[in-house]
Amino acid sequence: MLDAGEAAAILLAEEVSCRFLLMDERRGRSAALRRGIPVVGRAGVLLAAKRHGLLSSVAPTLLELAHQGYRLSDALVREVLRLADEDIAD
């Protein structure tokens, strides 16, 4: 079941025909995708920031997110670092 914030975000995204919805929670992402709403998470935002020159490296931010308790799978971290052309030592 979605929480109220996720449900409201999905409804608003449909209402305004957004290009994408920023959402990290698995259930919310799945619900949005089922409704045809493209979804981007924090990792995708970090990649976009690097590609646009707003971040020099995503690795330190990923490590800080993990330190703050934000959960990212090891597979996702590896993929984000690969796409960013980085490794964990960057």
Residue frames as qw, qx, qy, qz and C-alpha x, y, z in Angstrom:
[[0.000, 0.889, 0.458, 0.000, 0.00, 0.00, 0.00],
 [0.389, 0.491, -0.017, 0.779, 1.23, 3.47, -0.87],
 [0.243, -0.478, -0.462, 0.706, 1.56, 6.15, 1.75],
 [0.212, 0.858, 0.396, -0.248, -0.38, 9.39, 1.31],
 [0.083, -0.767, 0.315, 0.553, 2.62, 11.32, -0.04],
 [0.275, -0.140, 0.822, 0.478, 3.42, 8.76, -2.71],
 [0.286, 0.575, 0.764, 0.064, -0.21, 8.53, -3.80],
 [0.107, 0.899, 0.186, -0.382, -0.50, 12.32, -3.98],
 [0.169, -0.594, 0.524, 0.587, 2.73, 12.62, -5.97],
 [0.302, 0.126, 0.865, 0.381, 1.51, 10.04, -8.50],
 [0.227, 0.754, 0.611, -0.082, -1.86, 11.75, -8.89],
 [0.001, 0.873, -0.066, -0.482, -0.21, 15.15, -9.35],
 [0.272, -0.357, 0.697, 0.559, 2.25, 13.71, -11.88],
 [0.298, 0.418, 0.818, 0.259, -0.71, 12.40, -13.89],
 [0.109, 0.859, 0.416, -0.279, -2.57, 15.68, -13.58],
 [0.016, 0.876, -0.216, -0.432, 0.26, 17.83, -14.89],
 [0.888, 0.450, 0.018, 0.090, 1.63, 15.25, -17.36],
 [0.328, -0.827, 0.420, 0.180, 5.12, 15.48, -15.91],
 [0.538, 0.600, -0.585, -0.096, 8.20, 14.30, -17.80],
 [0.616, 0.037, -0.751, 0.233, 9.15, 12.11, -14.83],
 [0.629, -0.712, -0.074, -0.303, 8.44, 11.61, -11.15],
 [0.218, 0.524, -0.695, 0.440, 11.21, 11.69, -8.55],
 [0.822, -0.383, 0.120, -0.405, 10.55, 8.72, -6.30],
 [0.134, 0.520, -0.835, 0.120, 12.78, 6.18, -4.58],
 [0.569, -0.113, 0.695, -0.424, 10.39, 3.85, -2.77],
 [0.091, -0.063, 0.930, 0.350, 9.90, 0.56, -4.62],
 [0.219, 0.532, 0.803, -0.155, 6.12, 0.39, -4.17],
 [0.189, 0.788, 0.142, -0.568, 5.64, 3.97, -5.29],
 [0.015, 0.483, -0.637, -0.600, 7.93, 3.51, -8.29],
 [0.155, 0.146, 0.954, 0.212, 6.05, 0.36, -9.32],
 [0.228, 0.680, 0.621, -0.317, 2.67, 2.07, -8.99],
 [0.149, 0.749, -0.139, -0.630, 3.82, 5.07, -11.02],
 [0.035, -0.317, 0.797, 0.513, 5.29, 2.87, -13.76],
 [0.226, 0.361, 0.905, 0.018, 2.06, 0.84, -13.95],
 [0.222, 0.811, 0.408, -0.356, 0.26, 4.13, -14.60],
 [0.633, 0.602, 0.242, 0.423, 2.72, 5.06, -17.35],
 [0.131, -0.983, 0.122, -0.046, 4.62, 7.69, -15.38],
 [0.701, 0.416, -0.395, 0.423, 8.39, 7.68, -15.96],
 [0.657, -0.753, -0.027, 0.023, 10.28, 7.52, -12.65],
 [0.509, 0.555, -0.431, 0.496, 13.73, 8.71, -11.60],
 [0.728, -0.603, -0.269, 0.187, 15.33, 8.14, -8.22],
 [0.311, -0.902, 0.204, 0.218, 18.09, 9.94, -6.36],
 [0.661, -0.229, 0.533, 0.476, 20.74, 7.90, -8.13],
 [0.488, 0.581, 0.496, 0.422, 19.41, 9.08, -11.48],
 [0.035, -0.994, -0.092, -0.043, 19.44, 12.68, -10.29],
 [0.531, -0.672, 0.367, 0.363, 23.08, 12.30, -9.23],
 [0.634, 0.125, 0.567, 0.511, 23.99, 10.93, -12.66],
 [0.291, 0.826, 0.372, 0.309, 22.20, 13.82, -14.38],
 [0.270, -0.950, 0.071, 0.141, 23.97, 16.32, -12.10],
 [0.598, -0.410, 0.483, 0.491, 27.35, 14.86, -13.04],
 [0.542, 0.396, 0.575, 0.468, 26.52, 14.83, -16.75],
 [0.128, 0.909, 0.273, 0.289, 25.54, 18.50, -16.54],
 [0.463, 0.437, -0.311, 0.706, 28.70, 19.47, -14.68],
 [0.453, -0.720, 0.024, -0.525, 27.00, 20.11, -11.34],
 [0.806, -0.503, 0.311, -0.011, 28.91, 17.29, -9.60],
 [0.227, 0.678, -0.683, -0.151, 32.44, 16.19, -10.31],
 [0.260, 0.137, -0.954, 0.049, 31.82, 12.74, -8.83],
 [0.695, -0.373, -0.257, -0.558, 28.79, 10.78, -7.62],
 [0.692, -0.027, -0.675, 0.255, 30.74, 8.33, -5.43],
 [0.151, 0.088, -0.556, 0.813, 31.16, 10.66, -2.41],
 [0.503, -0.138, 0.039, -0.852, 27.46, 11.52, -2.45],
 [0.803, -0.095, -0.522, -0.270, 26.48, 7.85, -2.66],
 [0.538, 0.014, -0.686, 0.490, 28.75, 7.09, 0.29],
 [0.101, -0.112, 0.374, -0.915, 27.27, 9.98, 2.29],
 [0.677, -0.156, -0.238, -0.678, 23.73, 8.81, 1.52],
 [0.770, -0.083, -0.631, 0.047, 24.65, 5.33, 2.80],
 [0.321, 0.079, -0.584, 0.742, 26.24, 6.87, 5.89],
 [0.323, -0.112, 0.186, -0.921, 23.01, 8.79, 6.55],
 [0.453, 0.115, 0.799, -0.379, 20.97, 5.56, 6.40],
 [0.649, 0.479, -0.123, -0.578, 19.68, 5.78, 2.83],
 [0.700, -0.109, 0.701, 0.076, 19.56, 2.26, 1.42],
 [0.572, 0.616, -0.368, -0.398, 20.89, 1.54, -2.07],
 [0.981, -0.020, 0.186, 0.045, 21.60, -1.99, -3.20],
 [0.497, -0.496, 0.508, 0.499, 25.20, -2.87, -3.97],
 [0.527, 0.345, 0.648, 0.428, 24.12, -3.69, -7.52],
 [0.178, 0.928, 0.311, 0.100, 22.57, -0.23, -7.97],
 [0.315, -0.859, 0.238, 0.326, 25.67, 1.49, -6.58],
 [0.565, -0.187, 0.622, 0.509, 27.91, -0.49, -8.94],
 [0.426, 0.592, 0.588, 0.349, 25.67, 0.38, -11.90],
 [0.000, 0.988, 0.139, -0.066, 25.52, 4.08, -11.03],
 [0.411, -0.703, 0.407, 0.414, 29.30, 4.20, -10.65],
 [0.570, 0.110, 0.660, 0.477, 29.72, 2.36, -13.95],
 [0.303, 0.793, 0.470, 0.242, 27.39, 4.80, -15.72],
 [0.148, -0.982, 0.046, 0.112, 29.25, 7.70, -14.10],
 [0.724, 0.516, -0.309, 0.336, 32.57, 6.19, -15.25],
 [0.218, -0.707, 0.494, -0.457, 33.77, 6.05, -11.64],
 [0.674, -0.120, -0.716, 0.141, 34.77, 3.50, -9.09],
 [0.569, -0.744, -0.350, 0.028, 34.28, 3.63, -5.34],
 [0.635, -0.321, -0.071, 0.700, 37.76, 5.14, -4.86],
 [0.288, 0.552, 0.271, 0.734, 36.93, 8.25, -6.96]]
